[in-house]
């Protein structure tokens, strides 16, 4: 079994273990954040980790009620801006813990007297040592170039942070359902994909659409296909795609629509109706079978009954699609001539 598939299949255990291992540090960090009465949350990351931070933006602003911004590290590293982070909780997210631009944001936060949290998969890393609190993912080494289990672990930390901050016992209880749902997905989805994946052997570009909590999953899903099959993919918010980007479908194309059964469901149905007016090929991923009833390419996934938790099912679906696509294209997704597992930017 190649590394990518092995690591995708480790995710149920990853989600099961992480609550037990990460929650003690999360409790300490949340207690300190409340003691300090932080006024806003500032998130620093790159690549896949940045997508996890966009999920956190929706989560923290919706549930905690604090403004939450994504860092622009070059303000510090290149422009030498005098950024004031006083009163913030600054969270740096880096799988390797070696991201220099993330460290720059954390260092600036400490200069301003702000509280800092580092989220990494590497104990003793630079990010871990800089931050006031280090939340360790502990999912084991990720050997495949494409991040999978580290991404879902980052989502999990964000979910657990939110649940602890808001004392949301229902969210904690529902989180416990994730490992079993993830296993069901990973066991039942491959036959669905095998029935359609050969139709996508010549896929050379496409877009992935999501909204709200699943907007970062659209970004992440596009990235997984892009970096494994080396083709042009891009993720969009459904609401943004309605504007200029929709024009690219005039002469066809492939669209993946993430239609979650929640507050964005009606939006997904409206987008699908508009997509049907184009010659594009549409793949609908949904936890509501209604929208799949007249889709040529429909992928049914478990319904978590929660906008907060549905992204876990959607992202693992996109990971598996990316994996199966490499199989029909004859590509080894664990190798690349142009990208590395750890990329350090300043």
C-alpha positions as CSV (number, residue, x, y, z in Angstrom):
1,X,0.0,0.0,0.0
2,X,1.4,3.4,-1.0
3,X,2.0,6.0,1.7
4,X,-0.9,8.2,0.6
5,X,-3.5,5.5,1.0
6,X,-2.0,4.2,4.2
7,X,-2.1,7.7,5.8
8,X,-5.7,8.4,4.5
9,X,-6.8,5.2,6.2
10,X,-5.1,6.1,9.5
11,X,-7.5,9.0,10.0
12,X,-10.2,7.3,12.1
13,X,-7.5,6.3,14.7
14,X,-6.0,9.8,14.4
15,X,-9.3,11.4,15.3
16,X,-10.0,8.9,18.1
17,X,-6.6,9.4,19.8
18,X,-6.3,13.1,19.4
19,X,-9.1,14.0,21.8
20,X,-7.4,12.2,24.6
21,X,-3.9,13.4,23.9
22,X,-4.6,17.1,22.9
23,X,-7.4,18.0,25.3
24,X,-5.3,18.5,28.4
25,X,-3.2,21.2,26.7
26,X,-6.2,22.7,25.0
27,X,-7.9,23.1,28.4
28,X,-4.8,24.9,29.8
29,X,-4.6,27.2,26.7
30,X,-8.3,28.1,26.8
31,X,-8.2,28.8,30.5
32,X,-5.3,31.3,29.9
33,X,-7.1,32.9,26.9
34,X,-10.2,33.5,29.0
35,X,-8.0,34.8,31.9
36,X,-6.4,37.3,29.5
37,X,-9.8,38.2,28.0
38,X,-8.4,38.1,24.5
39,X,-10.2,40.3,22.0
40,X,-9.5,38.6,18.7
41,X,-7.8,35.6,17.2
42,X,-5.0,35.8,14.6
43,X,-4.0,32.7,12.6
44,X,-0.7,32.1,10.9
45,X,-0.1,29.2,8.5
46,X,0.8,28.3,4.9
47,X,-0.6,25.7,2.4
48,X,-2.7,23.0,3.8
49,X,-2.4,24.4,7.3
50,X,-3.8,27.7,6.0
51,X,-7.0,25.8,4.9
52,X,-7.4,24.4,8.4
53,X,-7.1,28.0,9.6
54,X,-9.9,29.2,7.3
55,X,-12.1,26.4,8.8
56,X,-11.1,27.8,12.2
57,X,-12.1,31.3,11.1
58,X,-15.7,30.1,10.4
59,X,-15.7,28.1,13.6
60,X,-14.4,30.6,16.0
61,X,-16.3,33.5,14.7
62,X,-19.6,31.6,14.6
63,X,-19.3,29.8,17.9
64,X,-16.9,31.9,20.1
65,X,-18.0,35.2,18.6
66,X,-14.5,36.7,18.4
67,X,-13.1,38.4,15.2
68,X,-10.7,36.0,13.6
69,X,-8.1,37.0,10.9
70,X,-5.6,35.1,8.7
71,X,-2.1,36.4,9.0
72,X,-0.2,37.9,6.1
73,X,3.4,37.0,7.2
74,X,5.2,39.1,4.5
75,X,3.9,42.2,6.3
76,X,6.5,41.3,8.9
77,X,9.1,39.2,7.0
78,X,9.4,41.4,3.8
79,X,7.8,44.7,4.5
80,X,9.0,45.0,8.1
81,X,5.6,46.3,9.2
82,X,5.0,47.4,12.8
83,X,2.0,45.1,13.3
84,X,0.4,45.5,16.7
85,X,-1.0,42.2,18.1
86,X,-1.7,43.4,21.6
87,X,-4.8,41.7,23.0
88,X,-4.8,38.9,20.5
89,X,-4.6,35.2,20.7
90,X,-2.1,34.3,18.0
91,X,-2.2,30.7,16.7
92,X,0.7,29.4,14.5
93,X,-0.1,26.2,12.6
94,X,2.7,24.2,10.9
95,X,2.8,20.5,10.4
96,X,6.6,20.4,10.5
97,X,7.0,23.3,13.0
98,X,9.7,24.7,10.8
99,X,7.8,27.5,8.9
100,X,9.9,30.6,9.3
101,X,7.0,33.0,8.4
102,X,4.8,31.4,11.0
103,X,7.6,31.8,13.5
104,X,7.9,35.5,12.6
105,X,4.2,36.1,13.4
106,X,4.6,34.2,16.7
107,X,7.7,36.2,17.6
108,X,5.9,39.5,16.8
109,X,3.0,38.4,19.0
110,X,5.3,37.8,21.9
111,X,6.9,41.2,21.5
112,X,3.5,42.7,21.8
113,X,2.6,40.7,24.9
114,X,0.1,38.6,23.1
115,X,-0.7,35.0,24.0
116,X,0.5,32.4,21.5
117,X,-0.4,28.8,20.6
118,X,1.6,26.5,18.3
119,X,0.0,23.6,16.6
120,X,2.5,21.1,15.0
121,X,3.1,17.5,14.4
122,X,6.7,17.8,15.6
123,X,7.7,17.9,19.3
124,X,10.7,20.1,20.0
125,X,10.2,22.0,16.7
126,X,10.9,25.8,16.5
127,X,7.3,26.7,16.4
128,X,6.6,24.4,19.4
129,X,9.4,26.1,21.4
130,X,8.4,29.7,20.5
131,X,4.7,29.3,21.5
132,X,3.4,29.7,25.0
133,X,1.3,26.5,24.5
134,X,2.2,23.7,22.1
135,X,-0.7,21.5,20.9
136,X,1.0,18.4,19.5
137,X,-0.9,16.5,16.8
138,X,1.0,13.2,17.4
139,X,-0.3,11.5,14.4
140,X,3.0,9.9,13.5
141,X,5.3,10.7,10.6
142,X,3.5,11.7,7.4
143,X,5.6,10.3,4.5
144,X,3.4,11.1,1.5
145,X,3.9,14.5,-0.1
146,X,0.2,15.3,0.1
147,X,-0.9,16.1,3.7
148,X,-4.0,14.1,4.8
149,X,-4.0,12.9,8.4
150,X,-2.2,16.0,9.6
151,X,-4.9,18.2,8.0
152,X,-7.8,16.4,9.7
153,X,-5.8,16.5,12.9
154,X,-5.6,20.2,12.6
155,X,-9.3,20.5,12.0
156,X,-9.8,18.3,15.1
157,X,-7.7,20.6,17.3
158,X,-9.7,23.6,16.1
159,X,-13.0,21.8,16.9
160,X,-11.8,20.8,20.3
161,X,-10.5,24.3,21.1
162,X,-13.9,25.7,20.2
163,X,-15.8,23.1,22.2
164,X,-13.7,23.7,25.3
165,X,-13.9,27.5,24.9
166,X,-17.7,27.5,24.6
167,X,-18.3,24.6,27.0
168,X,-20.1,22.8,24.2
169,X,-20.7,19.3,25.5
170,X,-22.9,18.4,22.6
171,X,-20.1,19.2,20.1
172,X,-17.7,17.1,22.2
173,X,-20.1,14.2,22.2
174,X,-20.7,14.5,18.5
175,X,-17.0,14.7,17.9
176,X,-16.8,11.1,19.4
177,X,-18.9,9.9,16.4
178,X,-16.3,11.0,13.9
179,X,-13.9,8.0,14.1
180,X,-16.7,5.5,13.3
181,X,-18.1,7.7,10.6
182,X,-14.7,8.1,9.0
183,X,-14.2,4.3,9.0
184,X,-17.6,3.8,7.4
185,X,-16.6,6.4,4.7
186,X,-13.3,4.8,4.0
187,X,-14.8,1.4,3.8
188,X,-17.8,2.2,1.6
189,X,-16.6,5.1,-0.6
190,X,-14.0,3.2,-2.8
191,X,-16.6,1.1,-4.6
192,X,-18.6,4.3,-5.4
193,X,-15.4,5.9,-6.9
194,X,-14.3,2.8,-8.8
195,X,-17.6,2.9,-10.7
196,X,-16.9,6.3,-12.1
197,X,-13.2,7.1,-11.8
198,X,-12.1,5.8,-15.3
199,X,-14.3,8.5,-16.8
200,X,-11.8,11.0,-15.3
201,X,-8.6,9.5,-16.6
202,X,-8.1,12.4,-19.0
203,X,-9.0,15.1,-16.4
204,X,-6.6,18.0,-16.9
205,X,-8.3,20.8,-15.0
206,X,-11.3,21.6,-12.8
207,X,-12.8,23.5,-9.9
208,X,-14.1,22.5,-6.5
209,X,-16.9,24.5,-5.0
210,X,-17.9,24.8,-1.4
211,X,-19.3,27.4,1.0
212,X,-19.1,28.2,4.7
213,X,-17.4,25.5,6.7
214,X,-16.8,23.6,3.5
215,X,-15.2,26.5,1.6
216,X,-11.7,25.5,3.0
217,X,-12.5,21.9,2.0
218,X,-13.0,23.1,-1.6
219,X,-9.5,24.7,-1.4
220,X,-8.0,21.6,0.2
221,X,-9.7,19.2,-2.2
222,X,-8.5,21.1,-5.2
223,X,-5.0,21.1,-3.8
224,X,-5.0,17.4,-3.2
225,X,-5.9,16.7,-6.8
226,X,-3.5,19.3,-8.1
227,X,-0.4,18.1,-6.1
228,X,-1.1,14.3,-6.7
229,X,-2.1,14.3,-10.3
230,X,-0.1,17.4,-11.3
231,X,-3.1,19.1,-13.0
232,X,-4.7,22.6,-12.8
233,X,-7.3,22.6,-10.1
234,X,-8.8,25.5,-8.1
235,X,-11.2,25.8,-5.1
236,X,-13.8,28.5,-4.9
237,X,-16.5,29.7,-2.6
238,X,-19.9,29.0,-4.3
239,X,-20.8,32.7,-3.8
240,X,-17.6,33.9,-5.5
241,X,-17.9,31.5,-8.3
242,X,-21.3,33.0,-9.3
243,X,-19.4,36.0,-10.6
244,X,-16.6,36.2,-13.1
245,X,-15.2,32.7,-12.6
246,X,-18.4,31.1,-13.8
247,X,-17.5,32.2,-17.3
248,X,-14.8,29.5,-17.6
249,X,-17.6,26.9,-17.9
250,X,-18.9,28.4,-21.2
251,X,-17.3,25.6,-23.2
252,X,-17.4,22.9,-20.6
253,X,-15.1,21.8,-17.8
254,X,-15.3,19.7,-14.6
255,X,-16.8,20.9,-11.4
256,X,-16.8,19.2,-8.0
257,X,-19.7,20.6,-5.9
258,X,-19.6,20.0,-2.1
259,X,-23.3,20.1,-1.1
260,X,-23.5,19.7,2.6
261,X,-26.9,19.1,4.3
262,X,-26.9,22.2,6.4
263,X,-27.5,26.0,6.2
264,X,-25.7,26.1,2.8
265,X,-27.8,23.3,1.2
266,X,-30.2,25.5,-0.6
267,X,-27.2,27.5,-2.0
268,X,-25.7,24.3,-3.3
269,X,-29.0,23.3,-5.0
270,X,-29.1,26.8,-6.7
271,X,-25.6,26.5,-7.9
272,X,-26.3,23.0,-9.3
273,X,-29.3,24.3,-11.2
274,X,-27.1,26.9,-12.8
275,X,-24.3,24.4,-13.5
276,X,-26.9,22.3,-15.4
277,X,-27.3,25.2,-17.8
278,X,-23.6,24.8,-18.9
279,X,-21.9,21.9,-20.8
280,X,-19.7,21.2,-17.7
281,X,-19.3,17.8,-16.1
282,X,-20.5,18.0,-12.5
283,X,-19.5,15.7,-9.6
284,X,-21.8,16.2,-6.6
285,X,-20.5,15.2,-3.2
286,X,-23.3,15.3,-0.6
287,X,-24.6,13.9,2.7
288,X,-28.2,14.5,1.5
289,X,-29.3,11.9,-1.1
290,X,-32.0,14.2,-2.4
291,X,-29.5,16.3,-4.4
292,X,-27.9,13.2,-5.8
293,X,-31.1,11.7,-7.3
294,X,-30.5,13.1,-10.8
295,X,-26.8,13.4,-10.9
296,X,-24.7,11.2,-13.2
297,X,-21.7,11.6,-10.9
298,X,-23.0,11.6,-7.4
299,X,-21.0,10.6,-4.3
300,X,-23.0,9.8,-1.1
301,X,-21.2,10.3,2.2
302,X,-22.2,9.9,5.9
303,X,-24.3,12.7,7.4
304,X,-22.8,14.1,10.6
305,X,-25.8,16.2,11.3
306,X,-23.6,19.2,11.8
307,X,-22.1,22.0,9.7
308,X,-19.1,22.0,12.0
309,X,-18.3,18.3,11.5
310,X,-19.4,17.7,7.9
311,X,-16.0,19.0,6.5
312,X,-14.3,15.9,7.9
313,X,-16.4,13.6,5.6
314,X,-16.0,15.9,2.6
315,X,-12.2,16.3,2.9
316,X,-11.6,12.5,3.2
317,X,-13.8,12.0,0.1
318,X,-11.7,14.5,-1.9
319,X,-8.5,12.7,-0.6
320,X,-9.8,9.4,-1.8
321,X,-10.9,10.8,-5.1
322,X,-7.4,12.2,-5.6
323,X,-5.9,8.8,-4.7
324,X,-8.1,6.9,-7.1
325,X,-7.4,9.4,-9.9
326,X,-3.7,8.8,-9.6
327,X,-4.3,5.1,-10.0
328,X,-6.1,5.4,-13.3
329,X,-3.6,8.0,-14.5
330,X,-0.7,5.7,-13.5
331,X,0.9,8.3,-11.2
332,X,2.8,7.7,-8.0
333,X,1.5,10.4,-5.7
334,X,4.3,9.8,-3.2
335,X,6.9,11.2,-5.6
336,X,7.4,14.6,-7.1
337,X,10.2,16.3,-9.0
338,X,9.2,19.8,-8.1
339,X,7.7,19.9,-4.6
340,X,9.0,18.8,-1.2
341,X,7.2,17.5,1.9
342,X,8.5,20.4,4.0
343,X,8.6,23.8,2.3
344,X,10.0,26.7,4.2
345,X,9.0,30.2,3.2
346,X,9.8,33.6,4.6
